[in-house]
Amino acid sequence: MLLTTVALLAPLLLIGALGVVSARSRHFRQALNPLNEFVFRITLPCYLFTVIVKAPRPTGGVPWLVLLPGPLLAGASFVVIGFILLRRWPRGTLRHQQIGVVALCATWGNVAYLGVPIATGLAGPEAGLPAGIMQLLHNLLFLVGYPALRRLIGLGAHMGQSPQTGTSKGRSSPRHRIIGVLTASFNPATLGVGTGVITQIMSIPVPDVILPTTTLLAGATVPCALFVAGLAVPGALHAVRRRTVPLFTVLTAAGIKTLLLPAIGALVLRLVAFTDSSTGSVWLLSALIMLAVPSASAALNLAIAYDHEPDAAASIIISTMLMFPLTLPIMLTLST
C-alpha cells in the first residue's frame, strides 16, 4: 500500500519540483500569476465541463448515505475552522487573508488526480464509478462554493475588506450577506459546471470539435497547477522563515487534512455501514480515500485568485503531500 501511494505521488512531486527549480528564474517567477489565471479561467472550467459530460450515468442504485457524508463533512469543517481562525485564533499570528486559505487547504483534497487513481489501485476498476462521483462532489463544493464559503464565515470578497462585512465600512445585514454569497458563487468554475450539467441532463449533442478541445485543455489543469505550486514554494519557505506564515498553523492544517478529517470520516462511514449493511465496501473505501488525500493543488489557484495569498497555500499543500504516504496506511488500517 505504501509503495502504491508513493508511486502515485511521485509524478506529482516531480512536476512540483520542476516548478521549484524553475522559480530560480525571474521570468518564471513573474509568470506565476499569469499561469494561475490560465488555470483558473481556462483549463479548470474545461476540466469540470469535460468530467461532467463524460461521466457515466449510474445504472443501479446510488448509496447517497455514503456519497454525501464526505463533502458535507469537508464543507462543515471549512466553516468551523474558518470561524475558529477568525474569532478564536490568537490575534497577530495569522493575517486576515490567510484565514480562508488555511481552512480551504485543511479540508479540500486532491480528489481527482490522487483520490481516483488510489481508489482504483487499491480496490480495482469497480472503484472507478464511486470514486468518480465522489471526486466530482468534493470538487464542485470547493471550486464553485469557495467564494460563497468565504463570505459565509465573514470574509470579504476581496483582500483587505472588513472581516465582518466584506466592505470597507459598515455592517452588512443578513440579506446583504445572502446576496454576497450568491454573487460570489458565480465564477469560471460555475460556468464549466453549469454548462456540463445542462449538456448532460438534456442530452445535448456536443460538436465533434468541442469535446476534444476541452479534453486537451483539461489535461493541462493538474500539471500547470502543480507547476504553479512549485513556483510558489520558495516564497512559501521564505514566508515560514520570516514567520509571516506560522509554522504551527501550517502543521495544524496539514494534520487536520491528513489525520483528523479522515479519522472523523472513518467513524461516520462505520456508522453508515452499520445502519445500511447493503453498502458495498468499495464505496466506503472510496469515500474514506477522498477525505484522506493531500490538499488539492488547485487550492493554490483559488488562494491566488481570491486571497492573493500563495505562501500559506503552498506551505500546507507541500506538507500534506509529504505526510500522506505515512498517514493513508494508518487511516485505512483504523477503518478496517
C-alpha positions in Angstrom: 0.0 0.0 0.0 2.8 2.4 0.9 4.6 1.7 -2.4 1.3 2.2 -4.3 0.8 5.6 -2.7 4.4 6.7 -3.3 4.3 5.6 -6.9 1.1 7.7 -7.5 2.6 10.7 -5.7 6.0 10.6 -7.4 4.9 12.2 -10.8 3.1 15.0 -9.0 6.0 15.7 -6.7 8.4 15.7 -9.7 6.2 18.3 -11.5 6.1 20.4 -8.4 9.9 20.0 -8.0 10.3 21.3 -11.6 8.4 24.4 -10.6 10.6 24.8 -7.6 13.8 24.7 -9.8 12.2 27.0 -12.4 11.5 29.5 -9.6 15.2 30.4 -9.7 14.5 32.2 -12.9 13.0 35.7 -12.7 10.9 35.1 -15.8 9.2 32.0 -14.3 8.6 33.8 -11.0 6.9 36.6 -12.9 4.8 34.1 -14.7 3.2 32.7 -11.5 0.1 34.9 -11.6 -0.5 34.6 -15.4 -0.1 30.8 -15.2 -2.6 30.8 -12.3 -5.1 32.9 -14.4 -4.7 30.4 -17.2 -5.6 27.5 -14.9 -8.4 29.3 -13.1 -10.2 30.9 -16.0 -9.5 28.4 -18.9 -8.3 24.9 -18.1 -10.3 24.5 -14.9 -13.7 25.2 -16.4 -12.8 22.9 -19.3 -11.8 20.2 -16.9 -15.1 20.4 -15.0 -17.2 20.6 -18.2 -15.3 17.5 -19.6 -15.6 15.4 -16.5 -19.3 16.1 -16.2 -20.1 15.5 -19.8 -18.1 12.2 -19.9 -19.4 10.9 -16.6 -21.3 7.7 -16.9 -24.9 7.7 -15.6 -25.2 5.1 -12.8 -27.4 2.2 -13.9 -28.1 0.9 -10.4 -28.9 2.5 -7.1 -26.5 5.1 -5.7 -25.8 4.8 -2.0 -26.3 8.5 -1.1 -25.6 7.8 2.6 -22.0 7.0 1.5 -21.7 9.8 -1.1 -22.8 12.7 0.9 -21.0 12.5 4.3 -17.6 13.2 2.8 -18.4 16.5 1.1 -20.8 17.6 3.9 -18.1 16.9 6.5 -15.5 18.8 4.4 -17.8 21.8 4.0 -18.8 21.9 7.6 -15.2 21.6 8.7 -14.3 24.5 6.5 -16.9 26.7 8.2 -15.8 25.5 11.7 -12.1 26.1 11.0 -12.8 29.4 9.4 -14.9 30.6 12.4 -12.2 29.4 14.9 -9.4 31.2 12.9 -11.4 34.3 12.5 -12.7 34.7 16.1 -10.7 32.4 18.4 -7.2 32.1 17.0 -4.5 34.2 18.7 -4.5 37.6 17.1 -1.4 38.6 15.3 -0.4 35.0 14.4 -2.4 34.9 11.1 -3.1 37.6 8.6 -6.7 38.1 7.7 -6.3 37.0 4.0 -4.7 33.7 5.2 -7.8 32.5 7.1 -9.8 31.3 4.1 -6.7 29.7 2.6 -5.8 27.7 5.7 -9.4 26.5 6.1 -9.5 25.5 2.4 -6.3 23.6 2.4 -7.3 21.8 5.6 -10.5 20.5 4.1 -10.2 20.2 0.3 -8.2 17.2 -1.0 -6.6 16.3 -4.3 -9.6 14.0 -5.0 -9.4 13.8 -8.8 -5.7 13.2 -9.6 -4.9 11.3 -6.4 -8.2 10.1 -5.0 -9.4 8.3 -8.1 -6.2 6.6 -9.0 -5.5 5.4 -5.4 -9.1 4.1 -5.1 -8.9 2.1 -8.3 -5.4 1.0 -7.5 -6.5 -0.4 -4.1 -10.0 -1.6 -4.9 -9.8 -2.4 -8.6 -11.6 -1.0 -11.6 -15.0 -1.3 -9.8 -14.0 1.7 -7.7 -13.9 3.9 -10.8 -17.6 4.9 -10.6 -17.9 5.6 -6.9 -14.6 7.5 -6.8 -15.5 9.4 -9.9 -18.8 10.6 -8.4 -17.3 11.4 -5.1 -14.4 13.5 -6.6 -16.9 15.4 -8.6 -19.0 16.3 -5.4 -15.9 17.4 -3.5 -14.6 19.5 -6.4 -17.9 21.1 -7.0 -18.3 22.0 -3.4 -15.0 23.9 -3.3 -14.3 25.0 -6.9 -17.8 26.5 -7.1 -18.5 27.1 -3.4 -15.3 28.5 -2.1 -16.2 32.2 -2.7 -19.6 31.6 -1.0 -18.0 29.7 1.9 -15.6 32.6 2.4 -18.5 35.0 2.6 -20.4 32.7 4.9 -17.7 32.7 7.6 -17.5 36.5 7.3 -14.5 37.1 5.0 -14.7 39.9 2.4 -15.0 39.3 -1.3 -11.5 40.7 -1.8 -8.3 41.0 0.3 -8.4 44.0 2.6 -12.1 44.1 3.2 -13.7 44.0 6.6 -13.9 40.5 8.1 -17.4 41.1 9.2 -19.0 43.0 6.3 -16.9 42.4 3.2 -16.9 46.1 2.6 -14.7 48.9 3.7 -17.1 50.2 6.4 -20.4 49.5 7.9 -22.1 46.2 8.9 -24.0 44.1 6.4 -27.5 42.8 7.0 -28.4 39.1 6.6 -30.0 40.0 3.3 -26.8 41.5 2.0 -24.8 38.6 3.3 -27.0 36.2 1.4 -26.8 38.3 -1.8 -23.0 38.4 -1.3 -22.8 34.6 -1.0 -24.9 34.1 -4.1 -22.9 36.7 -6.1 -19.6 35.1 -5.1 -20.8 31.7 -6.3 -20.6 32.9 -10.0 -17.1 32.2 -11.2 -15.4 30.4 -14.1 -15.8 27.0 -12.3 -19.6 27.7 -12.0 -19.7 28.3 -15.8 -18.0 25.0 -16.5 -20.2 23.0 -14.1 -23.4 24.7 -15.3 -22.7 24.1 -18.9 -21.7 20.5 -18.3 -24.7 19.7 -16.1 -27.2 21.2 -18.7 -25.4 19.3 -21.5 -25.6 16.0 -19.6 -29.1 16.3 -18.2 -30.7 17.5 -21.5 -28.5 15.1 -23.6 -27.4 17.9 -25.8 -25.0 16.7 -28.5 -21.6 18.2 -28.2 -20.0 19.2 -31.6 -17.1 16.9 -32.5 -14.6 19.8 -32.3 -15.6 21.0 -28.8 -15.1 17.9 -26.6 -11.6 17.1 -27.9 -10.6 20.7 -27.4 -11.9 20.9 -23.8 -10.3 17.5 -23.1 -6.9 18.8 -24.2 -7.2 21.9 -22.1 -8.5 19.9 -19.1 -5.3 17.8 -19.3 -3.3 20.8 -18.7 -5.0 21.6 -15.4 -3.1 19.4 -13.0 0.4 19.8 -14.5 0.0 23.6 -14.6 -1.5 23.8 -11.1 1.4 21.7 -9.7 4.0 23.7 -11.6 2.5 26.9 -10.2 2.5 25.3 -6.7 6.2 24.6 -7.2 6.9 28.2 -8.3 5.3 29.3 -5.0 7.3 27.0 -2.8 10.5 29.3 -2.4 8.3 32.2 -1.4 6.3 29.9 1.0 9.5 28.7 2.7 10.8 32.3 3.0 7.4 33.3 4.5 7.7 30.5 7.1 11.2 31.6 7.9 10.1 35.1 8.3 7.1 33.8 10.3 4.6 35.6 8.1 3.1 32.1 7.6 3.2 30.5 11.1 4.7 27.0 11.0 2.4 25.9 13.8 -0.6 26.8 11.7 0.8 25.1 8.6 1.4 21.8 10.5 -2.0 22.0 12.3 -3.8 22.4 9.0 -1.8 19.6 7.4 -2.6 17.4 10.4 -6.3 18.1 10.2 -6.3 17.3 6.5 -4.4 14.0 6.6 -5.3 12.7 10.1 -8.3 14.4 11.9 -10.7 14.8 8.9 -10.3 11.2 7.6 -10.5 9.8 11.2 -13.8 11.5 11.7 -14.9 10.4 8.3 -14.0 6.8 9.1 -16.2 6.9 12.2 -19.1 8.4 10.2 -18.7 5.8 7.5 -18.6 3.0 10.1 -21.9 4.2 11.3 -23.3 4.3 7.8 -22.1 0.7 7.2 -23.8 -0.3 10.5 -27.1 1.3 9.6 -27.1 0.1 5.9 -25.5 -3.4 5.6 -26.1 -3.4 1.9 -23.5 -0.6 1.3 -20.5 -2.0 -0.7 -17.0 -1.9 0.8 -15.7 -0.3 -2.5 -18.0 2.7 -1.9 -16.9 3.0 1.7 -13.2 2.8 0.8 -13.5 5.4 -1.9 -15.3 7.8 0.4 -12.5 7.5 3.0 -9.8 8.0 0.4 -11.4 11.2 -0.8 -11.1 12.6 2.7 -7.6 11.4 3.3 -5.8 12.6 0.2 -3.4 15.7 0.4 -4.6 19.2 -0.1 -5.8 20.0 -3.6 -3.1 21.6 -5.8 -5.9 23.8 -7.2 -6.3 25.3 -3.8 -3.3 27.4 -4.6 -5.1 28.7 -7.7 -8.1 29.8 -5.6 -5.8 31.2 -2.9 -4.2 33.5 -5.5 -7.4 34.4 -7.3 -9.5 35.3 -4.2 -7.0 35.9 -1.3 -3.7 36.9 -3.1 -2.1 34.5 -0.6 0.1 31.8 -2.3 2.5 31.3 0.5 0.1 29.8 3.0 -1.5 27.5 0.4 1.8 26.2 -1.0 3.2 25.5 2.5 0.2 23.4 3.5 -0.1 21.6 0.2 3.6 20.5 0.3 3.3 19.5 4.0 0.2 17.3 3.3 1.9 15.6 0.3 4.9 14.7 2.5 2.7 13.4 5.3 0.3 11.5 3.1 2.4 8.3 2.3 2.5 7.7 6.1 -1.0 8.8 7.1 -3.0 7.0 4.5 -2.0 3.4 5.6 -2.8 4.4 9.2 -6.3 5.7 8.2 -7.0 2.6 6.1 -5.9 0.3 8.9 -8.0 2.1 11.5 -11.1 1.9 9.2 -10.9 -1.9 8.7 
